[in-house]
Amino acid sequence: PSDENECRLLLSTCYQLDQPTAVRYPRGAGCGAAVESSLHTVEVGKGVVRRQGKKTAIIAFGSMVQPALAAAEALDATVADMRFVKPIDEDLLATLAQSHDYLVCVEENAQAGGAGSAVLEVLAAQGNLKPTLLCGIPDIVTEHGDSTILLDNMALGTSSLQRKIEQWLQQYSR
Protein backbone atom coordinates (compact mmCIF):
# COMPACT_ATOMS: atom_id res chain seq x y z
CA PRO A 1 0.00 0.00 0.00
CA SER A 2 1.12 3.54 -0.75
CA ASP A 3 0.02 4.94 2.62
CA GLU A 4 -1.99 4.16 5.75
CA ASN A 5 -5.35 4.84 4.11
CA GLU A 6 -4.54 2.63 1.12
CA CYS A 7 -3.48 -0.11 3.54
CA ARG A 8 -6.90 0.02 5.22
CA LEU A 9 -8.68 -0.05 1.86
CA LEU A 10 -6.62 -2.95 0.54
CA LEU A 11 -7.06 -4.97 3.74
CA SER A 12 -10.81 -4.32 3.57
CA THR A 13 -10.83 -5.44 -0.06
CA CYS A 14 -8.90 -8.62 0.76
CA TYR A 15 -11.26 -9.42 3.63
CA GLN A 16 -14.24 -9.27 1.25
CA LEU A 17 -12.68 -11.64 -1.30
CA ASP A 18 -13.37 -15.35 -1.07
CA GLN A 19 -9.84 -16.35 -2.06
CA PRO A 20 -6.28 -16.24 -0.73
CA THR A 21 -4.69 -12.78 -0.88
CA ALA A 22 -1.50 -11.09 0.25
CA VAL A 23 -0.76 -7.48 1.10
CA ARG A 24 2.93 -6.56 1.15
CA TYR A 25 3.69 -3.58 3.33
CA PRO A 26 7.03 -2.06 4.38
CA ARG A 27 8.47 -2.22 7.84
CA GLY A 28 8.53 0.88 9.99
CA ALA A 29 6.01 3.68 10.15
CA GLY A 30 3.68 4.89 7.43
CA CYS A 31 4.03 8.25 5.73
CA GLY A 32 1.49 9.96 8.00
CA ALA A 33 -1.43 10.11 5.56
CA ALA A 34 -4.81 11.19 6.86
CA VAL A 35 -7.05 8.17 7.24
CA GLU A 36 -10.53 8.50 5.78
CA SER A 37 -13.42 7.73 8.11
CA SER A 38 -15.23 5.63 5.51
CA LEU A 39 -14.03 2.14 4.72
CA HIS A 40 -14.76 0.64 1.32
CA THR A 41 -13.20 -1.75 -1.13
CA VAL A 42 -11.20 -1.01 -4.27
CA GLU A 43 -11.47 -2.73 -7.64
CA VAL A 44 -9.01 -5.63 -7.73
CA GLY A 45 -6.33 -5.23 -10.36
CA LYS A 46 -6.96 -1.54 -11.01
CA GLY A 47 -4.41 1.19 -10.33
CA VAL A 48 -5.04 4.92 -10.04
CA VAL A 49 -3.30 7.99 -11.44
CA ARG A 50 -2.24 10.14 -8.48
CA ARG A 51 -0.68 12.98 -10.49
CA GLN A 52 -0.95 14.00 -14.13
CA GLY A 53 2.23 15.18 -15.82
CA LYS A 54 3.66 15.46 -19.30
CA LYS A 55 6.33 13.33 -21.04
CA THR A 56 7.31 10.93 -18.24
CA ALA A 57 5.11 8.49 -16.33
CA ILE A 58 6.29 7.02 -13.04
CA ILE A 59 4.70 3.64 -12.42
CA ALA A 60 4.96 3.19 -8.66
CA PHE A 61 4.22 0.25 -6.43
CA GLY A 62 3.41 0.38 -2.72
CA SER A 63 5.60 2.49 -0.48
CA MET A 64 7.36 4.03 -3.50
CA VAL A 65 4.28 6.08 -4.45
CA GLN A 66 5.16 8.86 -1.98
CA PRO A 67 8.78 9.29 -3.17
CA ALA A 68 7.50 9.09 -6.76
CA LEU A 69 5.01 11.89 -6.11
CA ALA A 70 7.74 14.08 -4.60
CA ALA A 71 10.08 13.44 -7.55
CA ALA A 72 7.25 14.00 -10.03
CA GLU A 73 6.70 17.55 -8.81
CA ALA A 74 10.18 18.56 -9.99
CA LEU A 75 9.97 16.45 -13.16
CA ASP A 76 6.38 17.32 -14.13
CA ALA A 77 5.75 13.59 -14.40
CA THR A 78 2.59 11.54 -14.16
CA VAL A 79 2.44 9.14 -11.20
CA ALA A 80 0.40 5.94 -11.26
CA ASP A 81 -0.19 4.04 -8.03
CA MET A 82 -0.49 0.52 -9.41
CA ARG A 83 -1.96 -0.87 -6.15
CA PHE A 84 -1.65 -4.45 -7.45
CA VAL A 85 1.20 -6.48 -8.90
CA LYS A 86 -1.09 -9.46 -9.58
CA PRO A 87 -3.32 -8.93 -11.36
CA ILE A 88 -1.54 -5.97 -12.90
CA ASP A 89 -3.59 -3.20 -14.52
CA GLU A 90 -2.84 -3.79 -18.20
CA ASP A 91 -5.28 -1.10 -19.34
CA LEU A 92 -3.60 1.57 -17.21
CA LEU A 93 -0.17 0.48 -18.47
CA ALA A 94 -1.36 0.76 -22.08
CA THR A 95 -2.77 4.23 -21.44
CA LEU A 96 0.45 5.40 -19.77
CA ALA A 97 2.65 4.01 -22.55
CA GLN A 98 0.52 5.54 -25.28
CA SER A 99 0.42 8.99 -23.67
CA HIS A 100 4.04 9.34 -22.46
CA ASP A 101 7.49 9.25 -24.05
CA TYR A 102 9.31 7.72 -21.07
CA LEU A 103 8.34 5.29 -18.32
CA VAL A 104 9.91 4.76 -14.90
CA CYS A 105 8.98 1.79 -12.70
CA VAL A 106 9.66 2.22 -8.99
CA GLU A 107 9.35 -0.52 -6.39
CA GLU A 108 10.76 -1.39 -2.96
CA ASN A 109 11.49 -4.90 -4.11
CA ALA A 110 14.11 -6.82 -6.07
CA GLN A 111 14.60 -5.17 -9.43
CA ALA A 112 15.44 -8.47 -11.15
CA GLY A 113 12.18 -10.31 -11.76
CA GLY A 114 10.15 -7.71 -9.87
CA ALA A 115 7.12 -5.61 -10.69
CA GLY A 116 9.07 -3.58 -13.26
CA SER A 117 9.80 -6.79 -15.15
CA ALA A 118 6.08 -7.59 -15.12
CA VAL A 119 5.35 -4.12 -16.51
CA LEU A 120 7.83 -4.69 -19.35
CA GLU A 121 6.28 -8.09 -20.13
CA VAL A 122 2.83 -6.53 -20.43
CA LEU A 123 4.07 -3.63 -22.56
CA ALA A 124 5.99 -5.98 -24.86
CA ALA A 125 2.93 -8.18 -25.34
CA GLN A 126 0.86 -5.07 -26.14
CA GLY A 127 3.46 -3.67 -28.54
CA ASN A 128 3.72 -0.59 -26.31
CA LEU A 129 7.40 -0.67 -25.32
CA LYS A 130 8.91 2.72 -24.50
CA PRO A 131 12.27 3.68 -23.00
CA THR A 132 11.83 2.43 -19.43
CA LEU A 133 13.94 2.89 -16.30
CA LEU A 134 13.59 0.20 -13.63
CA CYS A 135 14.22 1.43 -10.09
CA GLY A 136 14.30 -1.20 -7.38
CA ILE A 137 16.59 -3.04 -5.03
CA PRO A 138 19.68 -4.25 -6.91
CA ASP A 139 20.49 -7.95 -7.09
CA ILE A 140 22.93 -7.81 -4.17
CA VAL A 141 22.92 -8.73 -0.51
CA THR A 142 21.66 -5.56 1.16
CA GLU A 143 22.67 -4.28 4.56
CA HIS A 144 20.34 -4.04 7.53
CA GLY A 145 19.61 -0.69 9.09
CA ASP A 146 17.44 2.37 8.95
CA SER A 147 15.15 1.96 5.94
CA THR A 148 15.32 5.64 5.00
CA ILE A 149 19.11 5.52 4.71
CA LEU A 150 19.11 2.17 2.92
CA LEU A 151 16.53 3.33 0.37
CA ASP A 152 18.46 6.53 -0.27
CA ASN A 153 21.65 4.50 -0.82
CA MET A 154 19.80 2.48 -3.48
CA ALA A 155 18.45 5.66 -5.18
CA LEU A 156 14.94 4.95 -3.88
CA GLY A 157 14.73 7.86 -1.45
CA THR A 158 12.86 11.00 -2.45
CA SER A 159 15.81 13.15 -3.58
CA SER A 160 17.99 10.28 -4.82
CA LEU A 161 15.12 8.91 -6.93
CA GLN A 162 14.60 12.31 -8.53
CA ARG A 163 18.33 12.59 -9.35
CA LYS A 164 18.41 9.09 -10.83
CA ILE A 165 15.42 9.82 -13.09
CA GLU A 166 16.85 13.20 -14.15
CA GLN A 167 20.19 11.62 -15.08
CA TRP A 168 18.46 8.87 -17.05
CA LEU A 169 16.23 11.35 -18.91
CA GLN A 170 19.29 13.43 -19.85
CA GLN A 171 20.70 10.42 -21.70
CA TYR A 172 17.64 10.37 -23.95
CA SER A 173 17.49 14.12 -24.58
CA ARG A 174 20.93 14.24 -26.22
Buried (B, 14 or more C-beta within 10 A) or exposed (E): BBBBBBBBBBBEBBEEEEEEEEEEBBEEEBBEBEEEEEEEBBEBBBBBBBBEBEBBBBBBBBBBBBBBBBBBEEBEBBBBBBBBBEEBBBEBBBBBBEEBEBBBBBBBBBBEEBBBBBBBEBBEEBEBEBEBBBBBBEEEEEEEEEBEEBBBEBBBBBEBBBEBBEEBBEEEEE
